[in-house]
Amino acid sequence: MIDFLQLTFSGLAQGAVYGLVALGFVAVFAVREIVNLAQGEYSSLAGLAAITAVASGLPLLVAILLVVPFVVIVSVVIERIAIAPVKKMTPLVSIILTLGVSTAMKAIMLLVWGPEGQSLEPFPGHNFVVGGVSIRSQELWILGISALLGYAVVWFYEHTLYGKALRACAEQPIAARLVGISPKKATMIAFAIAGLVGAVAGVIGTPIYFASWESGLALGLKGFVAATLGGLVSFRVAFLGGLFLGVLENWVAGYLDSGYRDAVAFVVLVLVLVVRPQGLALRGSGVRV
């Protein structure tokens, strides 16, 4: 029983990182129906940049406050350069474009930081044991920050006039223009939000899971799988899907074999596409994932 609880708690922390990455996918798709395959690279870039900032002598908090806006700016620049010029954007075109962006970002990170994985210093706190379950302070930081940021994103998109206006750009683009909502501006804001959640995921996860030029690939894939559970339109289901995926991975690694860990995401993705391609959310997106 202790092993089960240990695997579950650690899986929740890992899954919270996936959940934030999944929110980035949904934030963009819900506004413009763009599948941003560079989402995972935002996290690896944030992690590596934070490591460099701390190594240069900056306090951890200052490094984070500099790195997160930096990644947000990078995300917006990518949207302005690679997405905005395309007049007729479709999910397939967006996949091809953002796959190229993802490859370019990985190449740049490899040149700047090299091939070795690196770790950020843990956030302040002490590890402790409850009922035989070892709890690392960094895992509590991950769960707490992820929950707060996830709630903020859901609240913005679902409970504010401006957030609802952004979603209207995907659901009724012509009507959105008629009432003065700019799809171009909405897309830029959506990419900024995607960069924000991706950067935070990278910064809070790097003290445990390391960061490297290629770490964004696996993180992006798992975040995408979590997002597909919500049909790429439901923020709540996407975040919960990330938690579920993290826990399931830990159960498989703990009870079967750690070599099967990364296969879990592929199996879940295949099952979703075959059984319910519109995702598990009650309201479908109208576009097959």
PAFI-522060 format. One record per atom (N, C-alpha, C): residue in one letter; x, y, z. Coordinates in steps of 0.2 Angstrom, whole numbers, plus 2048, in hexadecimal, padded with zeros to 3 digits. Atoms other than C-alpha are relative to their C-alpha. Example, Ala and Ser with C-alpha at 12.3 -4.5 7.8 and 13.67 -1.06 7.14 Angstrom:
  resn    x    y    z
     A  804  7FA  800
     A  83E  7EA  827
     A  804  806  800
     S  7FC  7FA  7FF
     S  844  7FB  824
     S  7FC  805  803
//
This chain:
  resn    x    y    z
     M  804  7FA  800
     M  800  800  800
     M  804  806  800
     I  7FC  7FA  800
     I  80E  80C  804
     I  803  801  7F9
     D  7FD  800  807
     D  816  808  7F3
     D  7FB  804  7FB
     F  806  7FE  804
     F  805  80C  7EB
     F  7FF  808  801
     L  800  7F9  7FE
     L  804  81D  7F4
     L  806  804  7FE
     Q  7FA  7FD  802
     Q  816  821  7F0
     Q  800  802  7F9
     L  800  7FF  807
     L  814  81E  7DE
     L  7FA  805  7FE
     T  806  7FC  802
     T  803  827  7DD
     T  802  808  801
     F  7FE  7F9  7FE
     F  80A  837  7E6
     F  805  803  7FB
     S  7FB  7FE  805
     S  819  838  7DB
     S  7FD  801  7F9
     G  803  7FF  806
     G  80F  835  7CC
     G  7FB  806  7FF
     L  804  7F9  800
     L  803  844  7D1
     L  805  806  7FE
     A  7FC  7FB  801
     A  812  84F  7D1
     A  803  800  7F9
     Q  7FE  800  807
     Q  818  849  7C0
     Q  7FB  802  7FC
     G  806  7FE  804
     G  807  84A  7B9
     G  7FE  807  800
     A  801  7F9  800
     A  805  85C  7BF
     A  804  804  7FB
     V  7FC  7FD  805
     V  813  861  7B4
     V  7FD  7FE  7F9
     Y  803  802  807
     Y  80B  857  7A5
     Y  7F9  805  800
     G  807  7FD  800
     G  7FA  860  7AA
     G  801  808  7FE
     L  7FF  7F9  802
     L  802  872  7A8
     L  802  800  7F9
     V  7FE  800  807
     V  80A  86D  797
     V  7F9  7FF  7FC
     A  807  802  804
     A  7F8  866  792
     A  7FC  807  800
     L  803  7FA  800
     L  7F1  877  797
     L  802  805  7FA
     G  7FE  7FC  805
     G  7FC  87F  78B
     G  7FE  7FE  7F9
     F  803  803  807
     F  7F6  874  77C
     F  7F9  803  800
     V  807  7FE  800
     V  7E4  878  781
     V  7FF  808  7FF
     A  801  7F8  800
     A  7E7  88B  783
     A  801  802  7F9
     V  7FF  7FE  807
     V  7ED  88C  771
     V  7FA  7FD  7FC
     F  805  803  804
     F  7E1  880  769
     F  7F9  802  801
     A  806  7FD  7FE
     A  7D2  887  772
     A  7FE  807  7FD
     V  801  7F9  803
     V  7D5  898  76A
     V  801  7FF  7F8
     R  7FF  800  808
     R  7DB  893  758
     R  801  7F9  7FD
     E  7FF  807  803
     E  7DB  880  756
     E  807  7FF  7FD
     I  7F9  801  802
     I  7EE  880  755
     I  803  7FB  805
     V  7FD  805  7FC
     V  7F7  871  75B
     V  808  802  801
     N  7FA  7FD  800
     N  807  878  762
     N  805  7FB  803
     L  7FC  805  7FE
     L  814  86A  762
     L  807  803  804
     A  7FA  7FD  7FD
     A  821  876  769
     A  7FF  801  808
     Q  802  7FE  7F9
     Q  818  877  77A
     Q  805  7FD  805
     G  7FC  804  7FC
     G  824  86A  782
     G  807  804  801
     E  7FA  7FC  800
     E  833  875  77D
     E  800  806  804
     Y  800  7FB  7FB
     Y  82D  883  787
     Y  802  7FE  807
     S  7FF  802  7F9
     S  82F  879  797
     S  808  7FF  800
     S  7F9  801  800
     S  841  873  792
     S  804  806  800
     L  7FD  7FA  801
     L  846  884  78D
     L  800  804  807
     A  800  7FD  7F9
     A  840  88B  79E
     A  804  7FD  805
     G  7FB  804  7FB
     G  849  87E  7A8
     G  807  801  7FF
     L  7F9  7FF  802
     L  859  880  79F
     L  802  808  801
     A  7FF  7F9  7FE
     A  858  893  7A0
     A  801  802  807
     A  800  7FF  7F9
     A  854  893  7B2
     A  807  7FD  803
     I  7FA  802  7FE
     I  863  888  7B5
     I  806  804  7FF
     T  7FA  7FB  802
     T  86F  894  7AC
     T  7FF  806  804
     A  801  7FA  7FC
     A  867  8A3  7B5
     A  803  7FF  808
     V  7FE  801  7FA
     V  86A  89B  7C6
     V  808  7FF  801
     A  7F8  801  800
     A  87C  895  7C2
     A  804  806  7FF
     S  7FC  7FA  801
     S  880  8A7  7BD
     S  800  804  806
     G  800  7FD  7FA
     G  87C  8AC  7CF
     G  7FA  803  802
     L  807  7FD  7FE
     L  86A  8B2  7CF
     L  7FD  7FB  805
     P  804  804  7FB
     P  85F  8AC  7DD
     P  7FB  7FC  7FC
     L  804  804  804
     L  853  89F  7D8
     L  7F9  803  7FE
     L  807  7FC  801
     L  843  8AA  7DA
     L  801  805  7FA
     V  7FF  7FB  805
     V  84B  8B8  7CF
     V  801  7FC  7F9
     A  7FF  803  806
     A  850  8AB  7C2
     A  7FA  7FE  7FD
     I  806  802  802
     I  83F  8A4  7C1
     I  7FC  806  7FD
     L  804  7FA  803
     L  837  8B6  7BF
     L  803  802  7FA
     L  7FD  7FE  806
     L  843  8B9  7B1
     L  7FE  7FB  7FA
     V  801  805  805
     V  841  8A8  7A8
     V  7F9  7FF  7FD
     V  807  801  802
     V  82E  8A6  7A8
     V  7FE  806  7FB
     P  802  7FB  805
     P  82B  8B7  79F
     P  805  7FF  7F9
     F  7FC  801  806
     F  83A  8B3  793
     F  7FD  7FA  7FC
     V  804  805  804
     V  831  8A3  78D
     V  7FA  802  7FE
     V  806  7FD  802
     V  821  8AC  78C
     V  801  804  7F9
     I  7FE  7FC  806
     I  829  8B8  780
     I  802  7FC  7FA
     V  7FE  804  805
     V  831  8AA  776
     V  7FA  7FD  7FD
     S  806  803  803
     S  820  8A2  774
     S  7FC  805  7FC
     V  804  7FB  804
     V  818  8B2  76E
     V  804  802  7F9
     V  7FC  7FF  806
     V  827  8B5  762
     V  7FF  7FA  7FB
     I  802  806  804
     I  824  8A3  75B
     I  7FA  801  7FC
     E  807  7FF  803
     E  812  8A7  758
     E  800  806  7FB
     R  800  7FA  805
     R  816  8B8  74F
     R  804  7FE  7FA
     I  7FC  802  806
     I  823  8B0  744
     I  7FD  7FA  7FC
     A  801  807  804
     A  81D  89E  740
     A  7F8  7FF  7FF
     I  807  801  801
     I  80A  89F  743
     I  7FC  806  7FD
     A  804  7FA  802
     A  803  8B1  740
     A  800  801  7F8
     P  800  7FE  807
     P  809  8B2  72E
     P  7FC  7FB  7FB
     V  804  805  803
     V  7FF  8A2  729
     V  7F9  802  800
     K  807  7FD  801
     K  7EE  8A8  722
     K  7FB  7FA  801
     K  804  805  7FF
     K  7E6  897  722
     K  803  7FA  804
     M  7FE  805  7FC
     M  7EA  88D  731
     M  7FC  7FB  802
     T  804  806  7FE
     T  7E4  87C  734
     T  804  7FC  805
     P  7FC  804  7FC
     P  7E9  86F  741
     P  806  7FC  7FD
     L  7FA  804  803
     L  7F4  865  735
     L  805  805  7FE
     V  7FB  7FB  802
     V  7FD  875  72F
     V  804  802  807
     S  7FD  7FE  7FA
     S  800  87A  741
     S  804  7FB  803
     I  7FC  805  7FE
     I  807  869  745
     I  807  800  7FD
     I  7F9  800  804
     I  814  86A  737
     I  804  806  802
     L  7FD  7FA  7FE
     L  818  87C  73C
     L  804  800  806
     T  7FE  800  7F9
     T  81A  87A  74E
     T  805  7FA  801
     L  7FB  806  800
     L  824  869  74B
     L  806  803  7FE
     G  7FA  7FD  802
     G  830  873  742
     G  803  805  805
     V  7FE  7FC  7FA
     V  831  880  750
     V  803  7FC  805
     S  7FE  805  7FA
     S  833  872  75D
     S  807  7FE  7FE
     T  7F9  803  802
     T  842  86B  753
     T  805  805  800
     A  7FB  7FB  800
     A  84A  87C  751
     A  802  802  807
     M  7FF  7FF  7F9
     M  848  87F  764
     M  805  7FB  803
     K  7FC  805  7FD
     K  850  86F  768
     K  807  800  7FE
     A  7F9  7FF  802
     A  85F  872  75D
     A  803  806  803
     I  7FD  7FA  7FC
     I  862  883  765
     I  802  7FE  807
     M  7FE  802  7F9
     M  861  87C  776
     M  806  7FB  801
     L  7FA  805  801
     L  86D  86E  771
     L  806  804  800
     L  7FA  7FC  801
     L  879  87B  76B
     L  802  804  806
     V  7FE  7FC  7FB
     V  878  886  77A
     V  801  7FD  807
     W  800  803  7F9
     W  876  87A  789
     W  804  7F9  7FF
     G  7FD  806  801
     G  87E  86A  781
     G  7FB  7FA  802
     P  804  806  800
     P  877  858  782
     P  7FE  7FE  807
     E  801  803  7F9
     E  878  855  795
     E  7FA  803  803
     G  806  7FE  7FC
     G  868  856  7A0
     G  803  804  806
     Q  7FE  7FC  7FA
     Q  869  863  7AE
     Q  7FA  801  805
     S  805  7FF  7FB
     S  860  866  7BE
     S  800  807  803
     L  800  7FA  7FC
     L  85A  876  7C7
     L  800  7FE  807
     E  800  801  7F9
     E  85C  878  7D9
     E  7F9  800  803
     P  807  800  7FE
     P  84D  873  7E3
     P  7FD  806  803
     F  803  7FA  7FC
     F  841  880  7EA
     F  801  7FF  807
     P  7FF  800  7F8
     P  842  884  7FD
     P  7FB  7FB  803
     G  804  805  7FD
     G  83B  876  808
     G  803  7FA  802
     H  7FD  806  7FD
     H  83E  866  811
     H  7FC  7FA  7FE
     N  803  806  802
     N  83A  854  80C
     N  7FE  7FD  807
     F  802  803  7FA
     F  830  84A  818
     F  7FC  7F9  7FE
     V  803  807  801
     V  827  839  81B
     V  7F9  800  803
     V  807  800  7FD
     V  814  837  81E
     V  7FE  7F9  7FF
     G  803  807  801
     G  80E  825  821
     G  804  7FC  7FC
     G  7FC  804  804
     G  81D  81E  819
     G  801  802  7F9
     V  7FF  7FD  807
     V  81B  828  809
     V  805  806  801
     S  7FB  7FB  801
     S  82A  833  805
     S  7FD  806  7FC
     I  802  7FA  804
     I  825  845  800
     I  805  805  7FF
     R  7FB  7FB  801
     R  831  850  7F8
     R  7FD  807  800
     S  803  7F9  7FF
     S  82E  863  7FB
     S  7FF  802  7F8
     Q  801  7FE  807
     Q  831  866  7E8
     Q  7F9  7FD  7FD
     E  806  803  803
     E  822  85A  7E4
     E  7FA  805  803
     L  805  7FC  7FD
     L  817  865  7F0
     L  800  807  7FC
     W  800  7F9  803
     W  81D  875  7E7
     W  7FD  7FF  7F9
     I  802  802  807
     I  819  86C  7D6
     I  7F8  800  800
     L  807  800  7FF
     L  807  868  7DC
     L  7FD  806  801
     G  804  7FA  7FE
     G  803  878  7E4
     G  800  805  7FA
     I  7FF  7FB  805
     I  80A  883  7D6
     I  7FB  7FE  7FA
     S  804  803  806
     S  802  878  7C8
     S  7F8  801  802
     A  807  7FF  7FF
     A  7F1  879  7D1
     A  7FE  807  800
     L  802  7F9  800
     L  7F1  88C  7D3
     L  800  802  7F9
     L  7FF  7FE  807
     L  7F7  88F  7C1
     L  7FA  7FD  7FC
     G  805  803  804
     G  7EB  882  7BA
     G  7F9  803  802
     Y  807  7FD  7FE
     Y  7DC  88A  7C4
     Y  800  807  7FC
     A  800  7FA  803
     A  7E1  89B  7BD
     A  7FF  800  7F9
     V  801  800  807
     V  7E2  896  7AB
     V  7F8  7FE  7FF
     V  807  802  801
     V  7D1  88D  7AD
     V  7FB  806  801
     W  804  7FA  7FF
     W  7C9  89C  7B5
     W  800  805  7FB
     F  7FF  7FB  805
     F  7D0  8A8  7A8
     F  7FC  7FE  7FA
     Y  804  802  806
     Y  7C9  89E  799
     Y  7F9  7FF  801
     E  807  802  7FF
     E  7B9  899  7A1
     E  7FB  805  804
     H  804  7FB  7FB
     H  7B4  8A7  7AD
     H  801  807  7FF
     T  7FF  7F9  802
     T  7BA  8B7  7A5
     T  7FE  801  7F9
     L  802  7FE  806
     L  7B3  8C1  797
     L  805  7FF  7FA
     Y  7FA  800  805
     Y  7C4  8C2  78E
     Y  802  7F9  7FE
     G  7FF  807  802
     G  7C7  8AF  790
     G  7FB  7FD  7FC
     K  806  803  804
     K  7B6  8AB  789
     K  801  803  7F9
     A  7FF  7FD  806
     A  7BA  8B7  77B
     A  805  7FC  7FC
     L  7FB  804  803
     L  7CA  8AE  777
     L  7FE  7F9  7FD
     R  803  807  803
     R  7C1  89D  775
     R  7FB  801  7FB
     A  805  7FF  805
     A  7B4  8A5  76A
     A  804  800  7F9
     C  7FC  7FF  806
     C  7C2  8A8  75D
     C  800  7F9  7FD
     A  800  806  803
     A  7C3  895  75A
     A  7F9  7FD  7FF
     E  807  803  801
     E  7B0  891  75C
     E  7FC  804  7FB
     Q  804  7FB  805
     Q  7A9  8A0  752
     Q  805  805  7FE
     P  7FB  7FB  802
     P  7B8  8A9  74A
     P  7FD  806  7FC
     I  803  7FB  804
     I  7AC  8B3  73E
     I  7FD  805  805
     A  804  7FD  7FB
     A  7A1  8B8  74C
     A  805  804  805
     A  7FB  7FD  7FC
     A  7B0  8BC  757
     A  803  807  7FD
     R  7FE  7FA  803
     R  7B6  8C9  74A
     R  7FB  805  800
     L  806  7FB  801
     L  7A5  8D1  748
     L  7FF  804  807
     V  801  7FC  7FA
     V  7A5  8D5  75B
     V  807  803  802
     G  7FA  7FC  7FE
     G  7B7  8DC  75B
     G  805  7FC  803
     I  7FB  804  7FD
     I  7C1  8CD  761
     I  805  7FE  7FA
     S  7FA  801  805
     S  7D2  8CC  757
     S  803  7F9  801
     P  7FE  806  800
     P  7D6  8BA  753
     P  808  800  801
     K  7F8  800  800
     K  7E9  8BF  751
     K  802  802  807
     K  7FF  7FE  7F9
     K  7E9  8C7  762
     K  7FF  7FA  805
     A  802  806  7FC
     A  7E0  8B8  76A
     A  805  7FB  7FF
     T  7FB  806  800
     T  7ED  8AC  763
     T  806  802  803
     M  7FA  7FE  7FD
     M  7FB  8B6  769
     M  800  800  808
     I  801  800  7F8
     I  7F4  8B7  77B
     I  800  7F8  802
     A  801  807  7FE
     A  7F0  8A4  77A
     A  808  7FD  800
     F  7F9  802  800
     F  803  8A1  775
     F  804  802  806
     A  7FD  7FD  7FA
     A  808  8AC  784
     A  7FE  7FB  806
     I  802  805  7FA
     I  7FE  8A1  790
     I  803  7F9  7FF
     A  7FC  807  801
     A  805  891  788
     A  807  801  802
     G  7F9  7FF  7FE
     G  816  898  78B
     G  801  800  807
     L  800  7FF  7F8
     L  812  89D  79D
     L  7FF  7F9  803
     V  801  807  7FC
     V  80B  88B  7A2
     V  806  7FC  7FE
     G  7FB  804  802
     G  819  883  798
     G  807  801  804
     A  7FA  7FE  7FC
     A  827  88D  7A1
     A  7FF  7FE  807
     V  801  802  7F9
     V  820  88A  7B2
     V  801  7F9  801
     A  7FF  807  7FF
     A  81F  878  7AF
     A  807  7FE  800
     G  7F9  801  800
     G  831  878  7AA
     G  804  802  806
     V  7FC  7FD  7FA
     V  837  882  7B9
     V  7FF  7FC  806
     I  801  804  7FA
     I  82E  878  7C6
     I  801  7F9  800
     G  7FF  807  800
     G  831  867  7BF
     G  808  7FF  7FF
     T  7F9  801  801
     T  844  869  7BB
     T  804  7FE  806
     P  7FC  803  7FA
     P  84A  867  7CD
     P  7FF  7F9  801
     I  801  807  7FF
     I  843  855  7CC
     I  802  7FC  7FA
     Y  800  804  806
     Y  842  850  7BA
     Y  806  802  7FB
     F  7FB  7FE  805
     F  851  859  7B2
     F  7FD  803  7FA
     A  802  7FD  807
     A  851  863  7A2
     A  806  7FF  7FB
     S  7FB  801  805
     S  85A  860  792
     S  7FD  803  7F9
     W  802  7FE  806
     W  859  865  780
     W  7FA  7FC  7FD
     E  805  805  803
     E  84E  856  77C
     E  7FA  7FE  805
     S  805  802  7FB
     S  844  855  78C
     S  7F9  803  7FF
     G  806  7FD  802
     G  836  860  785
     G  7FC  7FB  7FB
     L  803  804  805
     L  832  852  778
     L  7FB  7FB  804
     A  804  805  7FC
     A  82C  845  785
     A  7FA  804  804
     L  804  7FC  7FC
     L  824  853  790
     L  7FA  802  7FB
     G  805  7FE  804
     G  81B  85A  781
     G  7FB  7FB  7FD
     L  805  806  802
     L  814  849  77B
     L  7FB  7FE  806
     K  805  802  7FB
     K  80D  845  78C
     K  7FB  806  802
     G  804  7FB  7FF
     G  806  856  78E
     G  7FA  800  7FB
     F  804  800  805
     F  7FE  854  77D
     F  7FB  7FA  801
     V  804  805  7FF
     V  7F7  843  782
     V  7FA  802  805
     A  805  7FD  7FB
     A  7EF  84B  792
     A  7FB  805  7FD
     A  804  7FB  803
     A  7E8  859  787
     A  7FB  7FC  7FC
     T  805  804  804
     T  7E0  84C  77B
     T  7FA  7FD  804
     L  806  803  7FC
     L  7D6  845  78A
     L  7FB  805  801
     G  805  7FA  800
     G  7CD  856  78A
     G  7FE  802  7FA
     G  802  7FE  806
     G  7CB  856  778
     G  804  806  7FD
     L  7FC  7F9  802
     L  7D8  865  777
     L  7FB  806  801
     V  805  7FA  7FF
     V  7C9  870  77D
     V  7FF  801  808
     S  801  7FF  7F9
     S  7C7  86C  790
     S  806  801  804
     F  7FB  7FF  7FC
     F  7D3  873  79C
     F  800  7FC  806
     R  800  804  7FA
     R  7CD  86A  7AB
     R  802  7F8  7FE
     V  7FE  807  802
     V  7CE  859  7A2
     V  807  7FF  7FE
     A  7F9  800  802
     A  7DF  85D  79B
     A  804  7FF  806
     F  7FC  800  7FA
     F  7E6  861  7AC
     F  7FF  7F9  804
     L  801  806  7FC
     L  7DE  852  7B4
     L  803  7FA  7FC
     G  7FD  805  804
     G  7E4  847  7A5
     G  807  800  801
     G  7F9  800  7FF
     G  7F6  84D  7A9
     G  801  7FC  807
     L  7FF  803  7FA
     L  7F4  847  7BB
     L  7FF  7F8  7FF
     F  802  807  801
     F  7EC  836  7B6
     F  806  7FD  7FC
     L  7FB  803  804
     L  7FA  833  7A9
     L  807  800  804
     G  7FA  801  7FC
     G  808  837  7B6
     G  7FF  7FA  805
     V  801  806  7FB
     V  800  82B  7C3
     V  801  7F9  7FC
     L  7FF  806  803
     L  7FE  81E  7B6
     L  807  7FE  7FE
     E  7F9  801  802
     E  810  81F  7B0
     E  803  7FD  806
     N  7FC  802  7FA
     N  816  81D  7C2
     N  7FD  7F9  802
     W  803  806  7FE
     W  80A  80E  7C5
     W  804  7FA  7FB
     V  7FD  805  805
     V  811  805  7B5
     V  807  7FF  801
     A  7F9  801  7FF
     A  823  809  7B9
     A  801  7FC  806
     G  7FF  803  7F9
     G  821  803  7CB
     G  7FE  7F9  800
     Y  802  807  800
     Y  817  7F3  7C8
     Y  801  7FC  7FA
     L  7FE  804  806
     L  81C  7EE  7B7
     L  808  801  7FE
     D  7F9  7FF  802
     D  82C  7F5  7B0
     D  801  808  7FE
     S  7FF  7F9  802
     S  833  807  7AF
     S  801  801  7F9
     G  7FF  7FF  807
     G  837  804  79D
     G  7FA  801  7FC
     Y  806  7FF  803
     Y  825  804  799
     Y  7FD  807  802
     R  803  7F9  7FE
     R  822  816  7A1
     R  7FE  804  7FA
     D  801  7FB  805
     D  824  820  791
     D  7FB  7FD  7FB
     A  805  803  805
     A  819  813  787
     A  7F8  802  803
     V  807  7FE  7FD
     V  80A  818  793
     V  7FC  805  7FC
     A  803  7FB  803
     A  807  828  78A
     A  7FE  7FE  7F9
     F  802  802  806
     F  807  820  779
     F  7F9  7FC  800
     V  806  804  7FF
     V  7FA  813  77F
     V  7FA  804  801
     V  806  7FC  7FF
     V  7EF  820  786
     V  7FE  804  7FA
     L  801  7FD  806
     L  7F0  82A  776
     L  7FC  7FC  7FB
     V  803  804  805
     V  7EB  81C  76B
     V  7F9  7FE  803
     L  807  802  7FD
     L  7DC  817  777
     L  7FC  806  7FF
     V  804  7FA  800
     V  7D6  829  777
     V  7FE  801  7F8
     L  802  7FF  807
     L  7D7  82A  764
     L  7FB  7FB  7FD
     V  805  805  802
     V  7CE  81A  761
     V  7FA  800  803
     V  806  801  7FD
     V  7C1  81A  76E
     V  7FC  806  801
     R  804  7FA  7FF
     R  7BD  82C  771
     R  804  806  7FD
     P  7FB  7FB  802
     P  7C7  838  765
     P  7FE  807  802
     Q  802  7F9  7FE
     Q  7BD  847  76B
     Q  802  802  807
     G  7FE  7FF  7F9
     G  7C4  845  77C
     G  7FB  7FE  805
     L  804  802  7FB
     L  7BC  841  78D
     L  7FC  806  802
     A  805  7FA  7FE
     A  7B4  853  78F
     A  7F9  7FF  7FD
     L  807  800  802
     L  7A2  854  78E
     L  7FE  803  7F9
     R  801  7FC  806
     R  7A3  861  780
     R  805  7FF  7FB
     G  7FB  802  804
     G  7AC  85C  771
     G  802  807  7FC
     S  7FD  7FA  804
     S  7B7  868  766
     S  7FD  801  7F9
     G  802  800  807
     G  7AF  864  756
     G  806  7FE  7FB
     V  7FA  801  804
     V  7C1  860  74F
     V  803  7F9  803
     R  7FE  806  7FD
     R  7C7  84E  751
     R  808  801  801
     V  7FA  800  7FD
     V  7D7  84D  75B
     V  805  7FB  7FC
//
